[in-house]
Amino acid sequence: MPTETSIELAKQAIQSAKVVCFDVDSTVLTSEAIDDLASYLGKAEEVSRLTKLAMEGGMPYQEALHLRLEAMQPSLQQLRAFCEGETLKLSPGIAELVALLHARGTHVWLVSGGFRAVIEPVAEALEIPKARIYANRLLFDEESGAYKGFDREEPTSRDGGKAEVVGRLKQQHGSESVIVMVGDGATDLQARPPADAFIGYGGVVVREKVAQGADWFVRDFQEVIQLLKGGSGGVCGVQPQLVGGC
């Protein structure tokens, strides 16, 4: 459970962070995009159950990902139609928070067990370079477009993968660089260590394991925004709330 000491250290970490990594589903976005895709394909109930198990740590992530994709069997054509027709909603405050971090010179990464094809438009809306995305790649038959699996070499396809990503970023930026992970799920919690701090987010769904294990647990990104602004005004302007054409 977060303590006064852990909360203070997490606040210091994000104020001095070289890198901040955000989970995407139920953190940057107000929904689980894999569940949205399942609903589009008429497989909502089974996939939602498996998502809940994975996010709460009740099943190894790669197993849950495999079972969900086997249940859906999304073709390339279906994935493209979903991305062209669906509109995903950004969590309140996330666009302002990312803009504020950018203005401070912080590198923002999206680190997700979701699908790169869905996440790239989210990154574009938030002005995050596509090179700063770690996410899963779906594999399709070159001729028919039928689903063939997913790239199991992607670190975010398995338990402990987000910790592996943070470890890579530590090597890239230097071992003394402060890195913070922000997310709602068990796989995000696994990223600390090597992340210097883990901020749990409960603005979409509160997962008890995450709420108890986080260094700092917030239900509204305004808590982080106000910390970074320090009462000095910060970033203003209209921020995008919807992401189309995923």
N, C-alpha and C positions, 0 to 999 in steps of 0.2 A: 504494500500500500504506500502511495506517495507520502513522504514526510516533509516537514518544513525544510530540512536540509536538502533532500533530493529535488524538491521543487526549485529551491534557490539555485542549486547547481545546474539544473536544466535551463533555467532562465539565463544564467551566465553563459551557458554553452551556446544557446541560439543567438545571443547577442554578439558572440565572438566567432560564430561558425564560419568556416571556409566553405563548407558544403552543407546543404539541407536536402535530405531525401524525403520525398513524399510518396506514400502509397497512393493509388488512384481510386479504386473502387471503394465507396463509402467513406472516402476521405476527401480527395479532390472533387470527386463526383458524389451526387446524392443517392446513388444506387450502385448495385453490383452489375457491371456491364455484361458479365457472363450470364447473369440471371435474366437481364433484358433480352439478350440474344436467345436464351432458352424459351422465353415467353413468345418471342417472335416466331420461333420454330415449333411452338406447341408442346414444349417439354418442360414447362415451368416448375411443376411440383417436385419432380425427382431431382432436378438440378438445384433447386433452391435448398432442398434438404442436404445435399452434398456440400453446397457452399457453406451452409451454417456449420457443418461438422469441421470443414477445413479451417474456417475463420476462428473457431473456438478451440482449435487444437485437438479435436476428437478423431482426426484421421490424417495420416501423412499427406502433405499438400500434393505431391506428385500423383499419389493414388487417387485423390479426390479430383484432380484435374483430368486425369485419364478417364475416370468413370463418367464425369460430366460431359466430356467431349464424345465419348462413345455413345452416350445417351442421345446427344444432339446430332452427331454426324453432319456438321455444317459444311456444305459445299462452298467452293469459292464464289459461285454465283449468289448463293444465299447470303454469305457474309458481305458481299458488295452491296446487295440490295438492302440489307439491314443498315449498313453504314450510310447509305445514301438517303434512307427514309426515316431514320431515327434521330431524335434530338436529345442529347444528354445534357443534364443540368449540373452546373458547377455548384459546389457547396458555398453557402454564404460567406463572404469574406476571403475566399481563397485567392481570387484574382488580385485583390488589394495586397494580401500578404505576400504573394509571389513577386508582385511589382516592387513592394517595399524591400524585400530581400535582394532583388536585382539592383535596386538603387544603392544598396549598401555594399555592392560588389560580391555578394554571396552567390556561389554556384548552386543552382537549383536543379535537382534531378528528379525524374519520375521513375520509381522502382516498383514494378507491379507484377503480380502473378496473372494479370489480364493479358489481352492480346494487343500486339503492337499496332495492328491495323486500326483498332478502335482508339488507341491512346495517342497516336500521332496528331490527329486533329485537336485533341485536348491540349497537347504541348504547343501547337501552333496558336491556339486561342490565348494561352498564357505567355507566349513569346519565349518558350523554352526550346532551345535547339534540339532537333531530333537526335543528335548525337548524345544527348543527355537523357536518353531513355533506356532503361532495362525492362524488357517485357517479353512475353512469349510469342513465338512465331508458329503459326499453323502451317501444316504441310498439305499440299493438294496434288492430285494426279495432274500431270502437265497437259494431258489431252482432254479429259472429261471434267476436270475441276473438282472431282470427288475428294472428300476428306480422307487423308492418309495418316494423320497423326500430328504430333507436335515435336518441335526441336527439343529433345531432352538434354542438349548441351547448354541450353539457356539456364543460368543459375536460378532465375526466378521460377523455374518449373518445379522446384523441389524444396523440401524443408531445409532450412539453413541457408537458402540461396541468397536471401537479402543480406545476411551477415557476410556472405562471400562477396557480394557487390560492394558493401561498405569497406571490406578489407582491400578490395582492388582500388577503391577511391583513396583509401589511406596511403597505399603505395604510390598512387599517382600524384597526390598532393603533399605527401610527406607525413611521416608518422605523428608529428606534432600538430598537424592540422586538426581542428575541431570539426567533427561531423555529427549531425543530429538527424535522427530518423523520426518521422511523424507518420502515424497510421492508426488504424482501428483494429487490426487483427493480430492473431497469434504469430504469424510469420513476420510481422513488423517488430513485435516484441523480441523475436529471436535475433534481431540485428544489433542488439546491445548486450555485451560487446560484439564487435569492435566499435560500434557507434559510441560516442562519448556520452550521449543522452538519448533517451527515448521519450517523446511526447505522445501520449495516447490521445486519440480524438474520438469523442463520443457524440458529435453533432448529428450523425445519421443513425447510428446504432451503438448502444453501450454493451461491450462484451466484458463480463466481470473479470475474466483473467487479465485482460488488458488494463482495465481500470485499476486493478490491484497491483499489477506489475510495472506500470509506467512510473517514470521519474516525476512527471507532471502530467495530469490528465485534464484536458479541457473539453468543453462541450460547444464552445463557440470560438472561432478563430480570432474574434475581436480581442480576446484575452492576450493573444500573442502579438497582434497588431499594436495594441496599446502599449505593451512592453517595449516593442521596438521603436515606436514613435517617441516614447519617453515624454509624452505630453507636448511635443513640439509641432504637431500638425500632421506630418507625414505625407503620404501619397494621396492625391485626390484625383477626381475625374470619374467618368463612367466606366465601369468594369463589365466585361462580358459575363453573362450569367447562363447563357445557353451555348452549347457546342453542337453545331449541325454538321452533317456530312461526314460522320465518323466512318 
